Amino acid sequence: MKIVSLNAWGGALLDPLVEWVGGCGADVACFQEVTRTPGLNGWTTFADDVRTLPQRASLFEDLRAALPDHQASFVVSDAGPIDDQSGRTHCQDFGIATFVHPDIPIVGTEARFVHGAFTEHDRWPSVDRPRVANGVRLVDREADRIVVVVHAHGLRDATAKADNPRRRAQAGRLLDLVARLKEPGDVTVVCGDFNVLPDSETLAMLKAFGLTDLVGSADTRTSHYPKPGRHAGYLLVSDPDQVRRFEVVAEPEVSDHRPLVLEV
């Protein structure tokens, strides 16, 4: 089973993104920073307190077109205004998406907020936005086992990626979700853009739960990210002996984050 995790950056690099996604062979694809604007496609402009970015109106639909047969779900964390190319303002949903190969039965699923609660913003804030996690319980017929995959987009706040009580609480809620989905003997994968450092309290809590971090101090950013801190995405597994291959994909560049690819 091949599992992919990627912060898709709102689809800012759409052409290489959808080409790579369509050809990567993912059985399970977990995307963070996914957009959906009902009734609107094409390009929009996103703006918060500190930045303005080109962004797809409905990246969820773009990804569905790249993975047309996969079972798709989209969980919204918050919503706010974006402008289309004619300058009209629309309300856009923002969240995370999960795609599962059509041959893989989904026998359990759960999503929850790990920070805050759903908010519809009059103007997007640059920090302290709500965050969600989503998990699926899957039948791996080839290996005759259950694989649990949980992914999340972690809090971005004014302390950059430093430990703080909100991140501690966020990690606890994420682990609560994992604990509700997994059962003894399951292979468990927890991944996503956690927005923390390799020596963070968040990762220490996940490791204490029995998960092994496969990323460590590897660079998970691309040339489209100009800041010095190169750590954001992580992928952890419950049984490293089940890992057939793991890669932090440097090329092609499909986002300001590098895809994480695991085969178990």
Secondary structure, 3 states (H helix, E strand, C coil): CEEEEEECHHHCCHHHHHHHHHHCCCCEEEEEEEEECCCCCCEEEEECCCCEEEEECCHHHHHHHHCCCCEEEEEEEEEEEEEECCCCEEEEEEEEEEEECCCCCEEEEEEEEEECCCEECCCCCCCCCCEEEEEEEEEECCCCEEEEEEEEECCCECCECCCCHHHHHHHHHHHHHHHHHCCCCCEEEEEEECCCCCCCHHHHHHHHCCCEECCCCCCCECCCCCCCCCCCEEEEECCHHHCCEEEECCCCCCCCECCEEEEC
